Amino acid sequence: MSPIFVLSLLQATASGITSEMHNSSFAHYYYFLIIGALERARVGKSQLNAIISACTHLSWFIRRKGDDQRISVAQFNEFVAVYSEGWTATNPSELLQVLLDARLMDRDSETLAFTYPYSYYYFLGKYASISHGSKEVRDYIQYCLQHLYARECANTLLFLAHHSGNSMVLESVVTAIDSHFITKQPASLESDDVAAIASLMSHAPALRYQKVSPNEYRETRAAKKDQDSKEHDGLQDKPNESGRDLLQEIVSLSKAIEISGTLLTHQFSNYDRTTKNRAITSMFNGAMRAVKMFYSHFENIEELLKSISSREHERNKEVSAEKIEIEIRHAIAVLLKLVTSSFVVRAASSLRAKDLEDNILRVVQANPTCANRLIKLAQELQSPSRLPRLDIDRLRREQGTNPAVMGVLQMIVLQRLYMYETEHDDKDWAMGVFELGGNRSDLEFKQQGASMKRLKN
């Protein structure tokens, strides 16, 4: 358990705050951290709401008038004067000292900023949720929706999703999802839909289960994720005003799906069934349009494969062009399977509330494509519950010769075995059905790595 999580729970208890853990979110933890920080600065309970309100409005002031999320002390005093006139009488010196003592803000010479970026995003998201009625804020929300690949836009809307249960916000995010890859139909992954891709995906090396405890696996995975997020979170510092490129489209779509899922997961009781089903359908279709777009780059690749193989053979006469071509086919198959699985899991993992299971079921029943059935299974496999053997086996029997379906199905089941303790009979069944026994050899890893490198070059 991470130190931040423990600290959050301790501060929640000390502050007398309780919430249903199954309906909680990281926004709640930031709230606990903020409250704890203010209490350490000796702010009385009667003053907490006033300070939080001031910080909420201050974040919007910084967004409008700040430079790289910093303002001058003179600008801070200007903000307090306006805030005092329109909202609550506040002493600028006292407020600043409290924020500095609580380390919610830091001071660098004559400039001020929120100490931690996510505190700024927390308050900015909160301001957007309480002020979405103003045209200026609505315009800003639309701006963020168009630039979700930019850090401030993505993070502000993620926190807005935790603060707001307004259907207008959800509808705006759904519209943003629908705006991506509009020239593509969602991939259904039915045999006739993936005919051009199936032969490539059939070359994927077999997956093998390597024995490791779920706790150890999750710790290793979390550490890698933390390291990756420190090095690069996939987001840009500034929006690109000239329009989104392909990578920005993918990141933006991914964030829109995540935000829509956050709204549905944590605010599900605020939306009627039609609204929820419409949003879930949009998430599923958006993810699979991205898959369809990705497939389109590989549908006519035979000539390119021959060219790459010949070129590599000229570089290294010891390896035949045929062998090189096989290795590259393996690499492409792995890439296709990974990308397909990642979008299936993205749509599924964004829907965490158990209360949404009926909505997901109805969406799949209305359009029971292989893709939608896989997303539903991936959603069910997010928990340590028993494996949904009947649904897995039904899809496997129907699509056993379809590499696009079987590759993803095998991958999400394998991931489930790694993530959670699994009943012995479920594990034995999965290992047998998907032939997951044994360890992948070092040679196989080296061959796959070499072929991926050739493909990249």
N, C-alpha and C positions, 0 to 999 in steps of 0.2 A: 504494500500500500504506500502511495507516494506521500512525502511530507506535506505537500500542499493540501492533499485530501484530508489527512489527519488534522492539520491545522484548521481547515475549514470546519470540520465537525466539532472540534473543541470550541472554536469561536461561536459556532451556532448554539451549542449548549450553554456556554457562559453568558450569551446574550439573551437567552430565553427564547430562541427562535426554533420552531419545529416546522417540518414539512414532510410530505409523503416522499420517501426516497425513490419510489418507483416513478414518480412524476417530477423528479428534480432534474437539474441541468447545471452545466458549468456556470451559467449566469447567476444561479443561486449561490454558488461557492464564492464568486467574486463579491457578491453582496455581503456574505459572511465575513470575508476578508476585509472589506471596507469598514464594516461595523466594528470589527475587532481592532482595526487600526485607529479608528476614531476613539474607541474606548481607552486604548493605550495612551492616547493623547489627552485623556481625562475629560472627554466630552460627555456630558450627562445624557441620559436616555431621552430626556425631554428636548434636547437640542439636536439629536441625530437626524430627524427628518428635515430640519431646517438646513443643516449642512449638506445633506444629500441633494436637496432641492437646488441649493446654490451651485453645487458641482454639476448638476444636470444642465442647468442653464449656462454655466461657464463653458462646458464642452462645446456647446453650439456657438458661443462667442468666439472661442479659439478656432473652431472650424471656419468661421466666416472671416475673422480678422487676423488670425495667427499666421506665422511664417514657419512652416515645417512643424506644426503643432506646438509652437512656442509663442508667447506674448510678452510684452514688456510689463514692468511693474506699473507704469503709467496706464497702460491698456487695462490691466487688472483693476485699477482704481476706477477707470471709466466704466468697466463692466459692473462693478459693485454699485456705482451711482445709478445706472440704468435699472439694475435689478431691484435696488431699494425703492425706486420710484414706482416700478410696475408690479412688484411682488411683495418682498418682505424687507423692512428696514434692516440693514446689515452694516456692521463696522468693518471697513476694508482691512485695517491693520489686524483686528482680532481674527477675521476669517482667514487671512493669509497665514498668520501664525499657527492656527489650528491645522491647516492643510500641510504646512511644513513639518510641524511636530508629528503629525500622523503619517508623514512621508507619502501622502497622496500626491503632493506636488514637490518638485525640487526647484531650487533657485540657482541659476548660473549667471553671476554678475547681475545684470539688470533684466534678465529674462526668466520666465516661469513656464513650466510645462508639467503635465501629469507625469509622475515618476515612472509609471508603467504604462505602456501603450494600451494594454487591455482595460485599464481603468478608464482611460479616455474613451475607448470604444464602448465600454459598458454604459457610461453616462450619455454618450452621443446616441446610442441605440435607445436609451430610455427617453431622451428628449424627443427623438423622432416618433416614439410611440405615443407620447402625450400631446404632441403638437402636429400630428399628421393632417389635421384639419386646415392648417395654414398652407397657402400656395407655395411659399418658399420651401417648406419642408417636403411637400409633395413633389416639388421639382427636384429636390435633392435625392429623394428616394428613387425617383425615376433615373436620375443620373447614376446612382449607385447600381441600379439594376442593369444599366447599359455597360457598366465597367466593373463587373464582378471579379475580373481577373486582377484588379487593383486592391491592395491590402486594406486601405481604409474602407472602401466600398463593401468588400466582402465581410469584413469584421463588424462594421456598423450594422449591416443587415442581419448578420447572425445574431447579434444582441437584440436588435429590434424584434426578431422572431421570438425571442424568449420573453420580451416585455409585452408584446402585442398579440391579442387574439382577434384583431380586427380583420374581417373577411376581405376588406379592400386590399390589405397588405398581401394576403395569401393569393388573391386573384392577380395582383400585379406580378408576383413571383412566378405564378403559373404562366402568365403571358410571356414573361422573360424566357422560361423554359421552351415555350412553343416557338420562340423566335430563332432558335438555333437549328442549323442544318435543315432549313425548311424545304429544300429541294429534294430531300431524301425521305423515302417511306421507312417507317421503323422496321428493322430486321425482325422477321418472325422466327428465324432459325429453322423453319420447316425445310424438308429435304429439297423442295423445288426452289426455295429462296436462297439456299446456300450451295447450289449445284456447282458453281464456278469456284467456290472456296473449299468445298468438302475434300477434294483430292489433296489440296495443300495441307489442310488440318489433319488429315489421316497420317501424315508423316511425323506427328509429334511423338517424342520419346515417351515411354511408359512412365507413369508416376509411381513412386514407391513410398510407403509409409516408413519413416524412421522413428524408432521408439524414443520418446521424450515425454516427460511429464508436462501436463497442461500448464502448471504454474511456471515451470522453467521456460516453456515456449512463450508464454505471455510476457514474462519478464524480459526475455531477449527481444521480442517483438516491440515492446514498449520502449526499451532502451534505443533500439534502432530508429523508431519513429521519432523519439525525442531528439536524437542526433540529426536526423534528416530535417526536422523542423527548424533546428538551430542554424543549419547550413543553408537551407532553402525551403521555403514553404510553398513554392510554386506560384506565389503571387508577385506582382510587380509593385514597385514603390509608387509609381505615378501612372494614371490612365494614358492611353494612347489616343489622342483626339482624332487621328486619321482613320480610325476604324480598327476592328479586331482582326488579328491574323488567326491562322488555324489553331495554334497552341492556345491563344487567348480565348478562342471560341470553346475549346475543350474545357479549359479551367473555369470559364464563366458558366458553362452548362453544368459542370460538376458542382459548383458552388450554389447555383440556383436550385438544383435537386436537393442538396444538403439543407438549404434554408427552408424550402418547401416541406421537407421531412421534419425539420425542427418545429415548424409551425404546427404541423399535423400531430406530431408526437406530444408536444407540451401544451397545445391549446385545442386538442381534439374536441373537447366538449363545447367549444364556441362555434363550431361549424355544423351545418346540417349535412345529412347524408349525401345529397347531391354535390355539394361543394367539396366534401372530402373525396368522393369517388372521382370527380373531375380532376382534382389535383393529383391523385394517385395515378390515374390514367396518363396524365401529362408527364409525370415523372418516368413512368415505364416507357412511354413512347419517345421521350427525349433521349433517354439512355440508349435505346435501340436505334434511333436515328444516327447517333454518333457511331455505333457499331457498323451500321450500313455504310456510312461515309468512309470508315476505315477499310471496310472490305473492298470498296470501289477502287482502292489503290492497288489491289492484288488480283483483280479479276482477269487481267490480261498481262500476265507476268512471265509466260513461258519463254518468250524471246529474250527478255531481260535476264532470266536465269541462265540461259545458254551463254549469253554475253559475259556475265559475271564469272561463270565457271571457266570459260576459255581464258579470260583475263588473269584469273588466279592461277590457272595451270601454267600460263606463260611465266608468271613470277616464280612458281615452284614446280619444276618439271617432275619432281619425285612423286607428286600426288596427281592422280589422273583427274581429268575434267569431270568424269562421271562421279567419282568419289566426292569431289568438291560440291557438285550439284546436289548430291544427296545430303551433305552436311548443311547446305544452305536451305534446302527444303525443310530439314529438321528445325532450323532456326526460325524460319518463317512460320512454321506450324506452331512452335512454342509462342511466338509473338502474337499470332492470331488468337490463340487460346487464352493467353494472359489478358489481352485487351478485352476480349468478349467477356471473360469472367469478371474483370474489374468493373465494367459498366453494369453487369448484372448485380454484382455485390453492392455497387454504389447506390443503385435504386433501392435495393433491399435494406441495406444497413441504415438508410435514412429514415426508415419507418420502424420505430422501436416500441411504440405503445401497443400493448396487448389489445387495447380497445379498438385498434384499427384492423384486427384480423378479419372481421366480418366484411369490412369495406374492401380489403385486398381480395378476399375470396370472390366478392361480387364483381369486381373489376376483371378478374381472371375468368370468371364464368361468362362474362359478356364478350370476352375476346380471348379464348383459350389457346393462344399460340404457344409454341414451345418456349419462346422467349419469356412470355408472361408467367408460364408455369415454372420456369427456372427461377425467376425473380421471387415468386411466392415461396419456393422451396428454400432459396437462399435466406429469405426473411425468417422462415421457421427454424433454420439451422443456426440462427444467431444466439440461441439459448441452449442451456445444458439439458433440455427436455429430451425425451426419447426420440430417436430418429423417425421421421415420417416415412416408414418403410413402404407402405402401400402406394403413396404418391410417387416416391422415387422409383419403385419397381414398375409401376404402370408406365411412367415416362421412359424408363430404360427398355421395357419390352417393345414399346411403340417405335422408339427412335434408336434402337441398338446399333443400326448401321449408319447413323448420322453423326459424323465426327464433331460437328459444331455443337450438338447437344450433349453428346457423351463426354466430350472434353471438359465442358463447363460443369456438368453434373459430377464428374469424378473430382474436379478441383474443389468444388464447394463442400462436398462430403469429406474430402481429405482435410480441408481447413477446419471443419467441425471436429474431427477427431483430434487435431492438434490443440484446439482452443479449450475444450472442456473434457472433463472425465466422462467416459462413455461406458454404459452398461456392457458387460462382457458379450452378451448375445448380440447386441447391436454392432459392437465393434467387429466381432467375428463375421457377422453377416456382411458388413460393408467391405471388410478386407477381402472376403471371398468373391463378392459380386463384382467389385471393381479391380480385383487382382492387384491389391496394394501391398502384398507381402514382399519382404526382402528389402535390401538397401541398394540404392542406386550406386553404381560403381564410380570411382574417381575418373576412370576412362570416359565414361558417359558424360560426366560433367565437363571434362576437358574438351571433348569433341563438340559438345553443345556450345561452349564458350568460344571455341575457334570459329564455328560456323556463324555465330552471332556477330563476331568481329568482322568476318568477311562481308556479311550482309550490310553492316554499318558503313564499311569502306566503299 
